[in-house]
């Protein structure tokens, strides 16, 4: 296996890992926002839930970009590796 192929696979695994880590971030943010809704203003609760969901969405988007562009990223990293 050439280094470019190995890098392509490892970048895809990294992207998948980033996407999987976005799920608990989103869920925990929603749970914290909902449990804090008892004590605080509803507008602040919405901001907490939205910020957690937006952060997890950006994290998932970065993971999807890694997966989709893994071949290009591996090509940038190892330009001298012939296929």
Backbone bond lengths (Angstrom), bond angles and torsions (degrees), N, CA, C in turn:
res aa  C-N    CA-C-N  psi(-1)  N-CA   C-N-CA  omega(-1)  CA-C   N-CA-C  phi
1 X - - - 1.445 - - 1.532 107.66 -
2 X 1.303 115.15 131.58 1.459 120.23 -179.47 1.527 110.53 -80.58
3 X 1.318 114.61 161.02 1.460 119.50 -176.67 1.518 111.80 -63.69
4 X 1.319 117.77 -35.44 1.467 119.99 179.77 1.526 111.06 -66.35
5 X 1.333 116.86 -39.18 1.462 120.38 177.98 1.524 111.30 -66.87
6 X 1.333 116.05 -41.93 1.455 120.09 178.44 1.529 110.99 -64.28
7 X 1.321 116.29 -41.93 1.463 120.05 178.06 1.524 110.34 -63.08
8 X 1.312 117.95 -39.96 1.465 121.99 178.35 1.521 110.46 -59.21
9 X 1.325 117.37 -46.02 1.458 121.51 -179.99 1.523 110.97 -65.60
10 X 1.329 116.79 -44.17 1.470 120.13 -178.23 1.529 111.46 -66.99
11 X 1.325 118.26 -34.79 1.465 121.08 177.33 1.521 110.30 -67.87
12 X 1.332 117.21 -38.63 1.466 120.41 176.06 1.538 110.69 -63.54
13 X 1.329 117.10 -40.89 1.465 120.45 177.85 1.517 110.20 -64.66
14 X 1.323 117.34 -40.75 1.460 120.86 177.09 1.526 111.12 -61.15
15 X 1.330 117.28 -43.77 1.465 121.26 177.97 1.518 111.94 -62.39
16 X 1.318 116.82 -41.07 1.460 120.59 177.83 1.527 110.80 -64.89
17 X 1.326 116.19 -39.83 1.460 120.24 177.95 1.527 111.41 -63.23
18 X 1.322 117.27 -41.91 1.465 120.94 178.92 1.529 110.05 -63.70
19 X 1.326 116.86 -41.11 1.477 119.88 178.01 1.527 111.59 -63.82
20 X 1.326 117.09 -40.19 1.465 120.40 -179.59 1.522 110.66 -68.26
21 X 1.329 117.57 -35.95 1.466 120.45 178.80 1.529 112.08 -71.03
22 X 1.307 118.66 -16.79 1.466 121.53 178.30 1.529 111.43 -73.88
23 X 1.311 117.47 -27.76 1.470 121.18 -176.76 1.536 111.70 -63.83
24 X 1.353 119.60 -53.16 1.467 117.34 179.88 1.522 113.24 -66.78
25 X 1.323 117.50 -28.33 1.464 120.12 176.82 1.524 110.13 -62.30
26 X 1.307 116.51 -45.57 1.462 121.11 179.85 1.530 110.73 -66.15
27 X 1.314 117.06 -45.98 1.468 120.62 -177.62 1.524 111.03 -64.82
28 X 1.340 117.07 -44.65 1.468 118.59 -178.88 1.524 111.11 -67.34
29 X 1.324 117.72 -35.42 1.460 119.61 176.63 1.509 112.39 -64.23
30 X 1.318 116.90 -39.85 1.468 120.78 178.34 1.524 110.40 -67.29
31 X 1.331 116.89 -42.07 1.461 119.80 179.72 1.524 111.14 -64.66
32 X 1.329 117.01 -43.92 1.468 120.40 177.96 1.525 110.13 -62.70
33 X 1.323 117.03 -41.79 1.462 119.95 178.80 1.513 112.90 -63.99
34 X 1.318 116.93 -39.56 1.467 120.31 -179.69 1.526 112.20 -73.31
35 X 1.313 117.19 -37.57 1.468 118.60 179.04 1.521 111.58 -73.19
36 X 1.316 117.42 -27.63 1.463 120.25 178.43 1.521 111.63 -81.38
37 X 1.329 117.26 -9.82 1.459 119.82 -177.57 1.529 112.31 -67.49
38 X 1.306 117.46 -19.89 1.453 121.11 179.27 1.529 110.62 -69.48
39 X 1.326 116.35 -36.39 1.457 120.55 -172.67 1.521 114.17 -97.96
40 X 1.312 119.13 -16.99 1.460 120.05 -170.84 1.522 112.13 -122.16
41 X 1.290 113.69 -179.21 1.459 123.46 177.90 1.536 109.79 -68.77
42 X 1.338 119.64 139.75 1.468 121.07 179.72 1.534 113.30 -61.33
43 X 1.329 117.25 -29.87 1.462 119.22 179.20 1.521 111.21 -68.00
44 X 1.308 116.62 -37.45 1.466 120.48 177.85 1.525 109.79 -68.06
45 X 1.322 117.23 -37.14 1.459 121.16 177.24 1.520 110.76 -61.51
46 X 1.327 116.88 -43.77 1.459 120.45 178.48 1.526 110.45 -61.49
47 X 1.318 117.23 -40.77 1.466 120.87 179.67 1.521 110.47 -64.46
48 X 1.339 117.19 -40.68 1.472 119.91 178.49 1.521 111.31 -63.85
49 X 1.324 116.55 -46.03 1.465 120.07 -179.70 1.521 110.12 -65.25
50 X 1.329 117.47 -42.85 1.458 120.87 -179.44 1.517 110.98 -64.79
51 X 1.338 117.69 -41.22 1.463 119.50 -178.92 1.526 111.27 -66.42
52 X 1.319 117.58 -38.18 1.465 120.20 177.18 1.524 110.75 -66.99
53 X 1.324 116.46 -43.11 1.464 119.91 179.71 1.523 111.00 -67.47
54 X 1.324 117.41 -39.58 1.466 120.39 179.34 1.521 110.49 -66.96
55 X 1.319 117.58 -41.64 1.465 120.67 177.98 1.517 111.60 -62.57
56 X 1.323 116.68 -43.33 1.460 120.51 178.15 1.524 111.12 -67.57
57 X 1.333 116.69 -35.48 1.468 119.82 177.32 1.517 112.02 -65.25
58 X 1.318 116.56 -41.72 1.464 120.08 177.58 1.524 110.22 -65.57
59 X 1.315 116.77 -40.38 1.457 121.02 178.37 1.535 110.56 -62.89
60 X 1.312 117.36 -43.41 1.464 120.83 177.71 1.523 111.16 -65.62
61 X 1.322 117.05 -37.78 1.464 120.90 178.38 1.523 111.11 -63.70
62 X 1.326 117.14 -40.91 1.471 120.52 177.06 1.531 109.90 -62.54
63 X 1.323 117.38 -41.68 1.460 120.73 177.23 1.511 112.70 -62.54
64 X 1.323 117.24 -40.95 1.466 121.07 178.32 1.524 110.72 -66.49
65 X 1.320 116.99 -38.00 1.469 120.68 177.35 1.525 109.96 -63.97
66 X 1.358 116.79 -42.35 1.463 119.64 176.73 1.529 111.07 -59.20
67 X 1.318 116.56 -43.80 1.460 120.22 -178.73 1.534 110.58 -65.75
68 X 1.327 116.81 -45.98 1.461 120.74 -175.84 1.532 113.08 -70.34
69 X 1.322 116.58 -34.59 1.465 120.00 -175.21 1.524 113.00 -105.84
70 X 1.332 117.68 19.53 1.462 120.30 -175.38 1.523 112.21 -62.59
71 X 1.323 117.49 -37.54 1.458 120.18 179.41 1.526 111.16 -65.83
72 X 1.322 116.80 -40.86 1.455 120.95 179.17 1.533 110.66 -67.87
73 X 1.323 116.79 -41.38 1.467 120.67 179.07 1.529 110.02 -64.22
74 X 1.326 117.16 -43.53 1.469 120.37 177.44 1.524 110.51 -63.34
75 X 1.328 117.36 -35.74 1.459 120.71 176.95 1.516 112.00 -65.08
76 X 1.331 116.96 -38.96 1.464 120.18 177.48 1.529 110.68 -66.75
77 X 1.334 116.22 -37.19 1.455 119.72 -176.94 1.522 112.20 -73.13
78 X 1.319 117.49 -36.79 1.468 121.66 -174.85 1.527 109.35 -127.02
79 X 1.299 117.37 72.36 1.471 120.98 -179.61 1.510 112.18 -69.93
80 X 1.328 117.80 -27.58 1.459 120.30 -175.09 1.523 113.17 -84.68
81 X 1.303 119.12 -9.34 1.462 122.80 -178.28 1.529 109.01 -77.62
82 X 1.335 116.14 117.11 1.469 120.55 179.86 1.518 109.64 -86.45
83 X 1.335 114.83 144.58 1.465 119.68 178.44 1.493 110.31 -107.27
